[in-house]
Each structure stands twice: as structure tokens, then as C-alpha cells.
Amino acid sequence: MKEKNLMTDIFKYSLGGLGITLVTNLVMTYFNFFLTDIFGITTFAVAGIMLVSRIVDAITDPLMGIIADRTHSRWGKFRPWLMFFAPVLGVAIFVLFYSPQISESMKVIYAYAVFILYSIIVTIVSIPYFALVPVLSKDAHTRTIIISWKSVMCQVAVLCISVFALPIVNAFGGGQKGWASFGALIGIVSTLLIWVAASGAKTHDVCIDASIKKTKEKTTGKDISVLFKTKPLLLLIVAFGLSFLANTLLNSANMYYFKYVLHKENWIPTVMFVTMSASILASMVLPKLEAKFGKRNLFMYTSILCAIPLFIIGFMPTMGMVGLSVLLVVFGFFYGLVSALPWAMVPDCIDFAQWKYGVQPNGLFTATFTFIQKCATAIGGFLSGILLGFAGFIANQEQSAQALQMIINLRFFIPAVLFVLTILALYFYEITPKKTKEIAAELEKRNNN
């Protein structure tokens, strides 16, 4: 395929990351706040919602990965899931931020039901989307470029949600009406973007198993056993889970930090704009940095560098806008790299499994990562709800010193510690740039035989 055509397809594919992240980041950043301060349920109820939804994901995520790996249709293996379920996801995000006029007990039931529905639909769409990366290219560096483009779009989505969500909600009338209208808008936009991504993969997601000799012994049980035997994947899962949990905690506490600690909600658009701009820049330079340092080393270095500004702000949480913005720009740049690198490393783990065990579990390995991502989101929401509740947090009131300190801990100190811990798992990660080239050469040799 010509380079120009491939880059066009990569760009289209990256727009799917924009669409999916508009949805997931809206939920990660504002759903806890929406449930407590807008919808009117307790922090303990929120914690329960997050926990139960992840029990559902423990079943649906690996199941969806296996189903995607075994899908054969005239639209391809992974594309049909994007094509037909993108609008369902759009509806799900609307009902998630819709506030029916019902009793308090029914509100809790409604929140449970719609969040579980949303979690299932996100699984159905996101796992096939991420599984397309190894399909788009077999070259390790090209895959990093694909992830870089996707990460840029994901960071653009985070920027849009961070900067424009509250102003648009207020423009729609604020309160329950504003959030429902904004949810509908995000649902429409995300659907269109995911459809564009599906179109970009059209020439790639066809007969992708043709170069792989199918055997009768390739069973679901074997695929799952390979997952647990692939050590690099397991180590990457731990590192990714810790870093994503850190980000989830700081995002879930972000609104509370600006509202109750700083009393400066109007700072959010400006501070988040400069922060996410730095993350976008980081995603753009990812391929060059990866080529120089290698994925593993870059992941380790940037994890440590994410922790430093968080520790500083944690010790001086009421600093002015300039100091806060500068430190969060530093954090934003390095987290832009941290958030992208694991997704660039998953295809390497898939190749490792194919090289060592003779299977190509794109969907299953991707499902494992999306499951960990959603677990981190749920655990972050659960911990935020539980810890704020125990600290005496009461919505829309002046907070006690204990509650304020808990907000600071959730926004800065705990995430900083989690970023530091990621290096313990990455230290033993064995897929080096040299190993990646050796695996690629061996797989190409096998396919040509």
C-alpha cells in the first residue's frame, strides 16, 4: 500500500480514538461529580456503582476479546463492531447524563442500570478498535506512529472535555438539562468519529488470518492460557494499571479540588487547556523519543517525571494560577507519553505471543487492557467515593479540613506514589527494540514458508 494512503487511513483510525475518548473521559472526569452534585446520590452509592460495573466487565471484556478474534464477516473481523455499535454508545452516553425525575432510591437503581449498560457498550466498541493496530501495520515503528496519532486525538478529546464541557453545559442551561444536552451532543459526535475510523480500516481488516495457519487445536482455552504465560504482557498490565489508576484518581478529584480547595472553578478551562496542550505535544513527539530511548525505558523515565510536579503541588495546594499551570504543564507533557506508550507496547506483546506460542490474540490481549483500564476507572471512582465519604465530604457545602486534605491526597499525593510504583513492573519487561526486530523477522519468515 502506498505511504500516502496508509497515512490517510492512520489519520481516519485516530479519529476513532477522539470519539471513544470524548465518551470515556467525560465519564472519568465528571460522572462522579454529576452523580453527587447534580443527580443527588451519595458518595457511598457512587462507590457501589463503580464496583458492581467492574464485576460485569470481568466477564464481558475477555468474552468480547474472544468474540472479536473469531468474528468473520464481509465487513471484516473488527470493523463491524464499530459500525453497528457506535450509535448505541452514543445513546448510552446520553442516558448516562440524563436525570429522570424519580425518587432517591430509584435514582440509585437507574444509575446502576445505565452505567452497567454503558460499560458493556464501551467494551463492544473499544476492544475491536484497539485490536486494529496490529492489523493496520506489522512494522513496530509504524505502530508507534499509529499510536502517536491516536494519542494526539485522545489528548484532544481530553482537552475538549476539560476545557469546554462546563461552558457548554452552562450554555445549554446548566444543571440537569445542561448535562443531558451535553451528553446527547457527545453521543452524536462520537458516533460519527467512530464511523470514520471504521472506514479507515476498510482495506486492512479483511482476511487478516490468511497468513496464519489455522489449526484445530487453537481453542479459547489455549488463547487464555497464552495470556497468562506471556510475561511481558502481565508486567505491562501492572504498569499500565497503576498509571491509569493514578490518572483516574486525579481526574475524579479535579473538580472537587478547584471547587472546594481553591474556590476557583473558573480556573479549570485555562489550567486544563495548557495542561492538555502539553500532552498533545508529547504525543506528537512520541515516535522520535521512542526511537531514541525505547518504549520500556521511556515509560519508566516519564512515570517518575509525572510524579515530581504532583508531589510539589500536593505540598503547596493553594498556589496561584501561574505556578499551578506551569507544574501541570510539566505533568501534562510527561503523562501524554505515559498514556500512549502502553498501547504502543501491546502489539509487541501480541507478536511475542504469536512468535512463542503460535497464536495471534489481538482481541483477547486488547480486551485485557481495556478491562484493566475500566478496572482502574472503577477503582478510582470507588476509592474517591469511599475515601471522601469517610473524610466527611458533603456536596455543595464548605468542607472540613479532613475532607479538604483527602481531596488533595486524591488529586496529588496518591497518584504520585502510583506513578513511582510503575517502574517496579517495567524493570523486568523483556521486549527490547532488538528483541522486537528479531521477532518480526522470524514471523515474516514463518509467513513466507
C-alpha positions as CSV (number, residue, x, y, z in Angstrom):
1,M,0.0,0.0,0.0
2,K,1.3,3.5,-0.9
3,E,2.6,5.5,2.1
4,K,0.1,8.4,1.4
5,N,-2.8,6.0,1.5
6,L,-1.6,4.4,4.7
7,M,-1.2,7.8,6.4
8,T,-4.7,8.7,5.4
9,D,-6.0,5.5,6.9
10,I,-4.0,6.1,10.1
11,F,-5.5,9.6,10.4
12,K,-9.0,8.2,10.0
13,Y,-8.3,5.5,12.5
14,S,-7.0,8.1,15.0
15,L,-10.4,9.9,14.8
16,G,-11.9,6.8,16.5
17,G,-9.7,7.5,19.5
18,L,-11.1,11.0,19.6
19,G,-14.6,9.7,19.5
20,I,-14.2,7.0,22.1
21,T,-12.1,9.2,24.5
22,L,-14.7,12.0,24.3
23,V,-17.1,9.5,25.9
24,T,-14.8,7.8,28.3
25,N,-13.1,10.9,29.6
26,L,-16.4,12.7,30.1
27,V,-17.3,9.8,32.4
28,M,-14.0,9.6,34.1
29,T,-13.8,13.3,34.8
30,Y,-17.3,14.3,35.5
31,F,-19.5,11.3,36.2
32,N,-18.8,11.1,40.0
33,F,-19.4,14.9,40.3
34,F,-22.5,14.6,38.2
35,L,-23.9,11.8,40.4
36,T,-23.2,13.6,43.7
37,D,-23.7,17.3,42.9
38,I,-26.3,17.2,40.1
39,F,-28.2,13.9,40.2
40,G,-28.2,13.9,44.0
41,I,-27.0,10.5,45.3
42,T,-24.4,9.8,48.0
43,T,-20.7,9.1,47.6
44,F,-21.2,5.6,49.0
45,A,-23.8,4.8,46.4
46,V,-21.3,6.0,43.7
47,A,-18.7,3.7,45.1
48,G,-21.0,0.8,44.8
49,I,-22.0,1.6,41.2
50,M,-18.3,1.6,40.2
51,L,-17.6,-1.7,41.9
52,V,-20.5,-3.6,40.5
53,S,-19.9,-2.4,37.0
54,R,-16.4,-3.8,37.1
55,I,-17.7,-7.2,38.1
56,V,-19.7,-7.1,34.9
57,D,-16.6,-6.1,32.9
58,A,-14.7,-9.1,34.4
59,I,-17.0,-11.2,32.3
60,T,-17.7,-9.1,29.3
61,D,-14.2,-7.8,28.4
62,P,-12.4,-11.1,27.9
63,L,-15.6,-12.5,26.3
64,M,-15.7,-9.7,23.8
65,G,-12.0,-10.1,23.0
66,I,-12.5,-13.8,22.2
67,I,-15.6,-13.0,20.1
68,A,-13.8,-10.3,18.2
69,D,-10.9,-12.6,17.4
70,R,-13.4,-15.2,16.0
71,T,-15.6,-12.8,14.0
72,H,-15.6,-13.4,10.3
73,S,-17.9,-11.1,8.2
74,R,-18.0,-9.3,4.9
75,W,-17.1,-6.2,6.8
76,G,-14.0,-7.7,8.3
77,K,-13.1,-9.0,11.8
78,F,-13.2,-5.9,13.9
79,R,-14.9,-3.2,11.8
80,P,-18.5,-4.4,12.1
81,W,-18.4,-3.9,15.9
82,L,-17.5,-0.2,15.4
83,M,-20.0,0.2,12.5
84,F,-23.1,-1.1,14.3
85,F,-22.5,-0.3,17.9
86,A,-21.1,3.3,17.6
87,P,-24.7,4.7,17.7
88,V,-25.6,2.5,20.6
89,L,-22.7,4.0,22.5
90,G,-23.9,7.5,21.6
91,V,-27.3,6.7,23.1
92,A,-25.7,5.2,26.2
93,I,-23.7,8.3,27.0
94,F,-26.8,10.4,26.7
95,V,-28.8,8.3,29.1
96,L,-25.8,8.3,31.5
97,F,-26.1,12.0,32.0
98,Y,-29.9,12.2,31.8
99,S,-31.7,12.9,35.1
100,P,-35.2,11.4,35.3
101,Q,-37.5,12.9,37.9
102,I,-37.7,9.9,40.2
103,S,-37.3,9.1,43.9
104,E,-33.9,8.9,45.5
105,S,-33.9,5.1,45.8
106,M,-34.9,4.8,42.1
107,K,-32.1,7.2,41.2
108,V,-29.6,4.7,42.6
109,I,-31.2,1.9,40.6
110,Y,-31.2,4.0,37.5
111,A,-27.6,4.9,37.9
112,Y,-26.6,1.2,38.4
113,A,-28.5,0.2,35.3
114,V,-27.3,2.8,32.9
115,F,-23.7,2.6,34.0
116,I,-23.6,-1.1,33.5
117,L,-25.2,-0.7,30.1
118,Y,-22.6,2.0,29.2
119,S,-19.8,-0.3,30.4
120,I,-20.9,-3.2,28.2
121,I,-21.3,-1.0,25.1
122,V,-17.9,0.7,25.6
123,T,-16.4,-2.8,25.7
124,I,-18.1,-3.8,22.5
125,V,-16.7,-0.8,20.7
126,S,-13.3,-0.1,22.2
127,I,-11.9,-3.7,22.2
128,P,-12.2,-4.1,18.4
129,Y,-11.0,-0.6,17.9
130,F,-7.7,-1.1,19.8
131,A,-7.3,-4.5,18.3
132,L,-7.0,-2.9,14.8
133,V,-3.5,-1.6,15.5
134,P,-1.6,-4.8,14.6
135,V,-3.9,-5.1,11.5
136,L,-3.0,-1.7,10.2
137,S,0.7,-2.4,10.2
138,K,3.2,-5.2,11.0
139,D,6.1,-2.7,11.5
140,A,6.9,-1.9,15.1
141,H,7.8,1.8,14.5
142,T,4.8,2.3,12.2
143,R,2.7,1.0,15.0
144,T,4.2,3.6,17.3
145,I,3.2,6.3,14.7
146,I,-0.3,4.9,14.7
147,I,-0.4,5.1,18.5
148,S,1.1,8.6,18.4
149,W,-1.7,9.8,16.1
150,K,-4.3,8.1,18.1
151,S,-2.9,9.5,21.3
152,V,-2.9,13.0,19.9
153,M,-6.6,12.6,19.2
154,C,-7.2,11.1,22.6
155,Q,-5.5,14.1,24.2
156,V,-7.5,16.5,22.0
157,A,-10.6,14.7,23.4
158,V,-9.4,15.2,26.9
159,L,-8.7,18.8,26.2
160,C,-12.2,19.3,24.8
161,I,-13.8,17.7,27.8
162,S,-11.6,19.5,30.3
163,V,-11.9,23.0,28.7
164,F,-15.2,23.1,27.0
165,A,-17.5,20.7,29.0
166,L,-18.6,23.1,31.7
167,P,-19.0,26.2,29.5
168,I,-21.1,24.1,27.0
169,V,-23.2,22.6,29.9
170,N,-23.8,26.1,31.1
171,A,-24.7,27.3,27.6
172,F,-27.3,24.5,27.4
173,G,-28.9,25.8,30.6
174,G,-26.7,24.2,33.3
175,G,-27.9,21.7,35.9
176,Q,-29.7,18.5,34.8
177,K,-30.8,20.0,31.5
178,G,-27.3,21.2,30.6
179,W,-25.7,17.8,31.3
180,A,-28.3,15.8,29.4
181,S,-27.9,18.1,26.4
182,F,-24.1,17.8,26.5
183,G,-24.4,14.0,26.8
184,A,-26.5,14.0,23.6
185,L,-24.0,16.2,21.8
186,I,-21.1,14.0,22.7
187,G,-23.1,10.9,21.7
188,I,-23.7,12.2,18.2
189,V,-20.1,13.4,17.7
190,S,-18.5,10.2,18.9
191,T,-20.7,8.1,16.7
192,L,-19.7,10.0,13.6
193,L,-16.0,9.8,14.5
194,I,-16.0,6.1,15.2
195,W,-17.7,5.5,11.8
196,V,-14.8,7.4,10.2
197,A,-12.3,5.2,12.0
198,A,-14.1,2.1,10.7
199,S,-13.9,3.4,7.1
200,G,-10.1,4.0,7.5
201,A,-9.6,0.3,8.4
202,K,-11.7,-1.0,5.5
203,T,-8.8,-2.0,3.2
204,H,-6.8,-3.6,6.1
205,D,-9.4,-5.5,8.1
206,V,-10.0,-8.2,5.5
207,C,-8.8,-11.8,5.6
208,I,-6.3,-10.9,8.3
209,D,-5.9,-14.6,9.2
210,A,-4.8,-15.6,5.7
211,S,-1.1,-15.6,6.6
212,I,-1.7,-17.6,9.8
213,K,-2.1,-21.4,9.6
214,K,-5.3,-22.3,11.4
215,T,-5.2,-25.4,13.5
216,K,-8.0,-27.3,15.1
217,E,-6.2,-27.1,18.5
218,K,-6.4,-23.3,18.5
219,T,-9.1,-23.0,21.1
220,T,-10.4,-20.5,23.5
221,G,-8.7,-22.2,26.4
222,K,-5.4,-22.1,24.7
223,D,-5.7,-18.4,24.0
224,I,-6.5,-17.6,27.6
225,S,-3.6,-19.8,28.8
226,V,-1.3,-17.9,26.5
227,L,-2.4,-14.7,28.1
228,F,-1.2,-15.8,31.5
229,K,2.0,-17.3,30.1
230,T,3.0,-14.1,28.3
231,K,5.2,-12.5,31.0
232,P,5.8,-9.2,29.1
233,L,2.1,-8.6,28.8
234,L,1.4,-9.3,32.5
235,L,4.2,-6.8,33.5
236,L,2.8,-4.3,31.1
237,I,-0.7,-4.7,32.5
238,V,0.6,-4.0,36.0
239,A,2.4,-0.8,34.9
240,F,-0.5,0.3,32.8
241,G,-3.0,-0.3,35.6
242,L,-1.0,1.7,38.1
243,S,-0.5,4.6,35.8
244,F,-4.1,4.7,34.7
245,L,-5.4,4.4,38.2
246,A,-3.2,7.4,39.1
247,N,-4.8,9.4,36.3
248,T,-8.3,8.3,37.2
249,L,-7.9,9.4,40.9
250,L,-6.5,12.8,40.0
251,N,-9.2,13.3,37.4
252,S,-12.0,12.2,39.7
253,A,-10.8,14.7,42.4
254,N,-10.0,17.5,39.9
255,M,-13.5,19.2,40.1
256,Y,-13.6,18.9,43.8
257,Y,-10.1,20.4,44.1
258,F,-10.9,23.5,42.1
259,K,-14.4,23.9,43.7
260,Y,-13.7,23.2,47.4
261,V,-9.9,23.7,47.9
262,L,-9.2,26.6,45.6
263,H,-12.7,28.0,45.2
264,K,-11.7,28.7,41.6
265,E,-13.9,26.7,39.3
266,N,-13.4,29.4,36.7
267,W,-9.7,28.4,36.5
268,I,-10.5,24.9,35.2
269,P,-10.7,25.8,31.4
270,T,-7.5,27.7,31.4
271,V,-5.4,25.4,33.5
272,M,-6.7,22.3,31.7
273,F,-6.1,23.9,28.3
274,V,-2.4,24.4,28.9
275,T,-2.1,21.0,30.6
276,M,-3.7,19.1,27.7
277,S,-1.8,21.2,25.1
278,A,1.4,19.8,26.6
279,S,0.0,16.3,26.4
280,I,-0.8,16.8,22.8
281,L,2.7,18.0,22.1
282,A,4.1,14.9,23.9
283,S,2.0,12.6,21.7
284,M,3.3,14.3,18.6
285,V,7.0,13.8,19.5
286,L,6.4,10.2,20.8
287,P,7.8,8.4,17.7
288,K,11.1,10.3,17.9
289,L,11.5,9.8,21.7
290,E,10.6,6.1,21.3
291,A,13.2,5.6,18.6
292,K,15.9,7.2,20.9
293,F,15.1,5.6,24.3
294,G,13.0,2.5,23.5
295,K,9.4,2.0,24.8
296,R,10.3,0.4,28.1
297,N,12.9,3.0,29.1
298,L,10.8,5.9,28.0
299,F,7.8,4.5,30.0
300,M,10.0,4.3,33.2
301,Y,11.6,7.7,32.9
302,T,8.3,9.6,32.2
303,S,6.5,7.8,35.0
304,I,9.0,9.2,37.5
305,L,8.8,12.6,35.9
306,C,5.0,12.6,36.2
307,A,5.3,12.2,40.0
308,I,7.5,15.1,40.7
309,P,5.1,18.0,39.9
310,L,2.3,16.2,41.7
311,F,4.3,16.0,44.9
312,I,5.2,19.7,44.6
313,I,1.6,20.8,44.2
314,G,0.5,18.4,47.0
315,F,2.7,20.2,49.4
316,M,1.6,23.7,48.2
317,P,-2.0,23.0,47.1
318,T,-3.2,26.7,47.2
319,M,-0.6,28.2,45.0
320,G,-1.5,30.7,42.3
321,M,-2.7,30.0,38.8
322,V,0.7,30.6,37.2
323,G,2.6,28.2,39.4
324,L,-0.1,25.6,39.2
325,S,-0.3,25.9,35.4
326,V,3.4,25.5,35.0
327,L,3.6,22.4,37.1
328,L,0.6,20.9,35.5
329,V,2.1,21.6,32.0
330,V,5.1,19.6,33.1
331,F,2.9,16.8,34.3
332,G,0.7,17.0,31.2
333,F,3.7,16.6,28.8
334,F,5.1,13.5,30.6
335,Y,1.7,12.0,31.1
336,G,1.0,12.4,27.4
337,L,3.8,9.9,26.9
338,V,2.9,7.6,29.7
339,S,-0.7,7.3,28.5
340,A,0.4,6.4,24.9
341,L,3.3,4.1,25.5
342,P,1.4,1.0,26.8
343,W,-0.9,1.0,23.7
344,A,2.2,1.0,21.5
345,M,3.7,-1.9,23.5
346,V,0.6,-4.2,23.4
347,P,1.1,-5.1,19.7
348,D,4.7,-6.1,20.6
349,C,3.2,-8.4,23.2
350,I,0.8,-9.9,20.6
351,D,3.8,-10.5,18.3
352,F,5.6,-12.1,21.2
353,A,2.7,-14.5,21.9
354,Q,2.5,-15.4,18.2
355,W,6.2,-16.0,18.0
356,K,6.4,-18.1,21.1
357,Y,3.0,-19.8,21.3
358,G,1.7,-19.8,17.7
359,V,-1.5,-17.7,18.3
360,Q,-2.4,-14.1,17.5
361,P,-4.8,-13.0,20.2
362,N,-5.3,-9.4,19.1
363,G,-8.8,-9.1,20.6
364,L,-8.1,-11.0,23.8
365,F,-4.9,-9.1,24.7
366,T,-6.6,-5.8,23.8
367,A,-9.6,-6.8,25.9
368,T,-7.3,-7.4,28.8
369,F,-6.0,-3.9,28.6
370,T,-9.4,-2.3,28.2
371,F,-10.6,-4.3,31.2
372,I,-7.7,-3.1,33.3
373,Q,-8.4,0.4,32.1
374,K,-12.0,0.2,33.2
375,C,-11.0,-1.5,36.4
376,A,-8.7,1.4,37.1
377,T,-11.6,3.8,36.3
378,A,-13.9,1.9,38.6
379,I,-11.4,1.5,41.4
380,G,-10.5,5.2,41.2
381,G,-14.2,6.1,41.4
382,F,-14.8,3.6,44.2
383,L,-11.8,4.9,46.2
384,S,-12.7,8.5,45.6
385,G,-16.3,7.9,46.8
386,I,-15.3,5.8,49.8
387,L,-12.4,8.0,51.0
388,L,-14.3,11.3,50.5
389,G,-17.3,9.8,52.4
390,F,-15.2,8.6,55.3
391,A,-13.4,12.0,55.3
392,G,-16.8,13.7,55.9
393,F,-17.4,15.2,52.4
394,I,-20.9,16.7,51.9
395,A,-21.7,18.0,48.5
396,N,-22.3,21.8,47.9
397,Q,-21.1,22.8,51.4
398,E,-17.9,24.2,52.9
399,Q,-15.7,21.1,53.6
400,S,-13.9,20.2,56.8
401,A,-10.1,20.2,57.0
402,Q,-10.1,16.4,56.8
403,A,-12.3,16.4,53.7
404,L,-10.1,19.1,52.0
405,Q,-6.9,17.1,52.8
406,M,-8.5,14.0,51.3
407,I,-9.3,15.9,48.1
408,I,-5.6,16.9,48.0
409,N,-4.4,13.4,48.6
410,L,-6.6,12.0,45.8
411,R,-5.6,14.8,43.4
412,F,-1.9,14.7,44.0
413,F,-0.2,12.5,46.6
414,I,-1.7,9.1,45.9
415,P,-1.4,9.4,42.1
416,A,2.3,10.5,42.5
417,V,3.0,7.3,44.6
418,L,1.3,5.1,42.0
419,F,3.4,6.6,39.2
420,V,6.6,5.8,41.1
421,L,5.4,2.2,41.6
422,T,5.0,1.6,37.8
423,I,8.8,1.3,37.4
424,L,8.9,-1.8,39.5
425,A,6.9,-3.8,36.9
426,L,8.7,-2.1,33.9
427,Y,12.1,-3.0,35.3
428,F,11.5,-6.7,34.4
429,Y,9.9,-6.1,31.0
430,E,11.9,-8.0,28.4
431,I,10.8,-6.9,24.9
432,T,13.6,-4.6,23.8
433,P,13.9,-2.9,20.4
434,K,16.4,-5.6,19.4
435,K,14.0,-8.3,20.5
436,T,11.2,-6.7,18.6
437,K,13.2,-6.8,15.4
438,E,14.2,-10.5,15.9
439,I,10.5,-11.5,16.5
440,A,9.3,-9.5,13.4
441,A,12.0,-11.2,11.2
442,E,11.1,-14.7,12.5
443,L,7.3,-14.1,12.0
444,E,7.9,-12.9,8.5
445,K,10.0,-15.9,7.7
446,R,7.3,-18.2,9.0
447,N,4.6,-16.5,7.0
448,N,6.6,-16.8,3.8
449,N,7.1,-20.5,4.3
